[in-house]
């Protein structure tokens, strides 16, 4: 496969890393309406922000993300499959200069997807949010699924494990984790000494 970046054609291959399956009457005949596209877009944003957080936690001494980080960790929608509406998301793995093997899947993407699944699994089972998950990302996670109607769900399928199911009721439970902003007045009295 080839993939174009700017004016450069890169050699490599696409690899599926996760599948979103939209369940409900609206998604019969593998129809993906504009509301569902917004959900795919929000999922991509969640995973990108989570991947950045994962990388920063693993590299506390580095100030900037590596070159082409977002491109390397970006998920792409290349087809829609049956089974209600199944949306496989893929990353492009560049062919390395030496013709031995392809680059492994970016570990940040794999870890971000695992963390996202664990967040929704924790909410589903009333467990604490996973260690290492920054609460600053909770609002992004809470927004995912906001166009779902009663009786609809999005399943996150990855690594052959049991799917995680996001529903309107699960979203409302996740909303309880969103920290409300707190404002208060503080008076400080001090003494300046020479």
WOWOZI-V156140 format. One record per helix or strand of 3 or more residues. SS is the DSSP state (a for helix, b for strand). FROM is the first residue (numbers start at 1). TO is the last residue. If there is no record, write none. Layout:
ss=[SS;SS]
from=[FROM;FROM]
to=[TO;TO]
//
This chain:
ss=[b;b;a;a;a;b;a;a;b;b;a]
from=[2;8;25;34;69;85;107;135;153;164;168]
to=[5;23;30;58;73;95;124;143;157;167;175]
//
